[in-house]
Amino acid sequence: MIRKVVVLLVVISVIFLSQFFIFSSYLNTSDNVHQQGFNNKYKVYSIVKPNNLKFANEDVPESSLDIWERLDKELLKNIYWQSNTMLYFKRANKYFPIIEEILAKNNIPNDFKYLALIESGFENQVSPSGAAGFWQIMKGTAKEYGLEVNNAIDERYHLVKSTEVACEYLQKAYDEFGSWTMAAASYNMGINGARRKMLKQETNNYFNLHLNDETSRYVFRIIVIKEIMENPKKYGFVFRNSDLYKFPQVNQVRVDSTINDLYFFAKNNKINYKTLKKYNPWLRTSSLPDKSRRIYYIDIPTNLDLLVFDDIDESERFK
C-alpha cells in the first residue's frame, strides 16, 4: 500500500514538473516574441547634426563639441515631445504673421518670433516670477516701457502692444552688446545681469559665458525651434495647411469712455463674452474703466463660423 502511494506521488510530481516547465517555456517564448515585436516596431533615432546654423544672421559654432551637446539636448527634447512641438506649428501659423510685421517695422530680425514662441508657447500664462503674456514681460518692465497694467487692464496680454515693447527692449539690448544673440540672452536674464556676467568673465560671446541653467539653454532653445520649424519634414513633422490654426478677420471698435458691462458690449457687437475675452485678453475684468478718456481698440471677430451660440430663448434666459 505504501509503495503504491509513493509511486502515485512520484507520478504526480513528474506531471506537475513537466507542466511547470512547459508553462515556463511558453512564457519565455511569449516574452521573446513580445520583445522581438517591440524591437521591430519601436525605434528611437539619434539626431544628425545640422550644419550652418544661424540666429539673426549670426553664426552658431556647432562644430564645438560642447555647443553640439547643448544643441542636441534641445533637439531631442523638442523632436521627441511631438505633441508640444506640433502645437507650436499650429499656433505659429496663427500668430507669426502679426509678430513678423511688427518685427520688420522695428528692424528687429525675424528670428525673434521664435523667442516669443519658446517664452510662452503662444499661451497667455503667468510665470512663477510674475511675467505675463506671449512675450512674458514683467510688470515693472511693462510700466517702464509704457504698457498699462492694473486690475482691469493688462497690456502685457495685448499682442501688438507687447510685441512693440519687446522690439524696443531688444533694440536697446543690441545697442548695448552689439550682438543679437546676446540681446536674446539678455531678454532672459536682463540687460544689467548680462552686462555684469560679461564684465566679470571678460567675454562678450554668449557661447563662451558661464550662465545659470535657464539662460545657458535659452538661446539654444530658440535656435533649435527655428531649425525644426523651418525644416519640419526633416524632423518627422507632417501636417497639412488645413491642420494649422488661423487668426480670424477682426473689426476694431474704437472706445474712448468707460464700458461698465462687457457682457452687454459683446452682445451688442454680435459675439459672446467668451469670444470677446479670447481675442482681447488684455481686458482683465468684466468692465473697462476709462475716466481719463483714453482711446482703446477692441477686436471683434467677423467670421461668425468661429462662434458657437446659445440655443436658449432670450425670453427664457432670466426666468
ChimeraX attribute file (.defattr): number of C-alpha atoms within 10 A of each C-alpha:
attribute: neighborCount
match mode: 1-to-1
recipient: residues
	/A:1	6
	/A:2	7
	/A:3	8
	/A:4	9
	/A:5	10
	/A:6	11
	/A:7	12
	/A:8	12
	/A:9	12
	/A:10	12
	/A:11	12
	/A:12	12
	/A:13	12
	/A:14	12
	/A:15	11
	/A:16	12
	/A:17	12
	/A:18	12
	/A:19	12
	/A:20	12
	/A:21	11
	/A:22	12
	/A:23	12
	/A:24	12
	/A:25	12
	/A:26	12
	/A:27	12
	/A:28	12
	/A:29	12
	/A:30	12
	/A:31	12
	/A:32	12
	/A:33	12
	/A:34	12
	/A:35	12
	/A:36	11
	/A:37	11
	/A:38	11
	/A:39	10
	/A:40	9
	/A:41	8
	/A:42	8
	/A:43	8
	/A:44	6
	/A:45	8
	/A:46	9
	/A:47	12
	/A:48	9
	/A:49	12
	/A:50	13
	/A:51	10
	/A:52	9
	/A:53	15
	/A:54	16
	/A:55	21
	/A:56	15
	/A:57	12
	/A:58	11
	/A:59	11
	/A:60	19
	/A:61	15
	/A:62	19
	/A:63	12
	/A:64	9
	/A:65	10
	/A:66	12
	/A:67	15
	/A:68	17
	/A:69	13
	/A:70	15
	/A:71	21
	/A:72	20
	/A:73	15
	/A:74	19
	/A:75	24
	/A:76	14
	/A:77	13
	/A:78	19
	/A:79	20
	/A:80	14
	/A:81	11
	/A:82	13
	/A:83	10
	/A:84	12
	/A:85	19
	/A:86	19
	/A:87	14
	/A:88	19
	/A:89	20
	/A:90	17
	/A:91	19
	/A:92	21
	/A:93	16
	/A:94	16
	/A:95	17
	/A:96	18
	/A:97	12
	/A:98	15
	/A:99	20
	/A:100	18
	/A:101	13
	/A:102	19
	/A:103	20
	/A:104	12
	/A:105	11
	/A:106	13
	/A:107	11
	/A:108	20
	/A:109	16
	/A:110	17
	/A:111	18
	/A:112	22
	/A:113	23
	/A:114	21
	/A:115	22
	/A:116	20
	/A:117	22
	/A:118	17
	/A:119	22
	/A:120	17
	/A:121	19
	/A:122	19
	/A:123	15
	/A:124	19
	/A:125	17
	/A:126	15
	/A:127	14
	/A:128	7
	/A:129	9
	/A:130	12
	/A:131	19
	/A:132	24
	/A:133	25
	/A:134	24
	/A:135	28
	/A:136	25
	/A:137	23
	/A:138	17
	/A:139	19
	/A:140	12
	/A:141	14
	/A:142	21
	/A:143	15
	/A:144	11
	/A:145	14
	/A:146	12
	/A:147	19
	/A:148	17
	/A:149	17
	/A:150	11
	/A:151	9
	/A:152	14
	/A:153	19
	/A:154	19
	/A:155	25
	/A:156	29
	/A:157	25
	/A:158	21
	/A:159	20
	/A:160	15
	/A:161	16
	/A:162	23
	/A:163	22
	/A:164	18
	/A:165	20
	/A:166	22
	/A:167	21
	/A:168	16
	/A:169	20
	/A:170	22
	/A:171	18
	/A:172	14
	/A:173	25
	/A:174	19
	/A:175	12
	/A:176	13
	/A:177	19
	/A:178	13
	/A:179	17
	/A:180	23
	/A:181	24
	/A:182	23
	/A:183	25
	/A:184	25
	/A:185	24
	/A:186	24
	/A:187	21
	/A:188	18
	/A:189	17
	/A:190	14
	/A:191	21
	/A:192	11
	/A:193	12
	/A:194	23
	/A:195	17
	/A:196	11
	/A:197	16
	/A:198	19
	/A:199	10
	/A:200	9
	/A:201	11
	/A:202	11
	/A:203	12
	/A:204	17
	/A:205	12
	/A:206	22
	/A:207	17
	/A:208	13
	/A:209	16
	/A:210	12
	/A:211	15
	/A:212	10
	/A:213	8
	/A:214	11
	/A:215	19
	/A:216	18
	/A:217	16
	/A:218	21
	/A:219	26
	/A:220	24
	/A:221	23
	/A:222	22
	/A:223	23
	/A:224	24
	/A:225	23
	/A:226	20
	/A:227	18
	/A:228	19
	/A:229	18
	/A:230	11
	/A:231	12
	/A:232	15
	/A:233	11
	/A:234	11
	/A:235	17
	/A:236	12
	/A:237	15
	/A:238	9
	/A:239	13
	/A:240	6
	/A:241	9
	/A:242	8
	/A:243	10
	/A:244	16
	/A:245	15
	/A:246	14
	/A:247	14
	/A:248	15
	/A:249	10
	/A:250	13
	/A:251	12
	/A:252	11
	/A:253	11
	/A:254	11
	/A:255	15
	/A:256	14
	/A:257	15
	/A:258	14
	/A:259	15
	/A:260	13
	/A:261	13
	/A:262	18
	/A:263	17
	/A:264	15
	/A:265	17
	/A:266	17
	/A:267	12
	/A:268	10
	/A:269	13
	/A:270	15
	/A:271	21
	/A:272	19
	/A:273	15
	/A:274	12
	/A:275	17
	/A:276	21
	/A:277	19
	/A:278	12
	/A:279	18
	/A:280	18
	/A:281	19
	/A:282	21
	/A:283	21
	/A:284	17
	/A:285	14
	/A:286	16
	/A:287	16
	/A:288	18
	/A:289	17
	/A:290	15
	/A:291	9
	/A:292	9
	/A:293	11
	/A:294	11
	/A:295	10
	/A:296	14
	/A:297	12
	/A:298	17
	/A:299	18
	/A:300	20
	/A:301	21
	/A:302	15
	/A:303	10
	/A:304	11
	/A:305	8
	/A:306	11
	/A:307	14
	/A:308	10
	/A:309	10
	/A:310	8
	/A:311	6
	/A:312	8
	/A:313	8
	/A:314	9
	/A:315	7
	/A:316	7
	/A:317	7
	/A:318	6
	/A:319	5
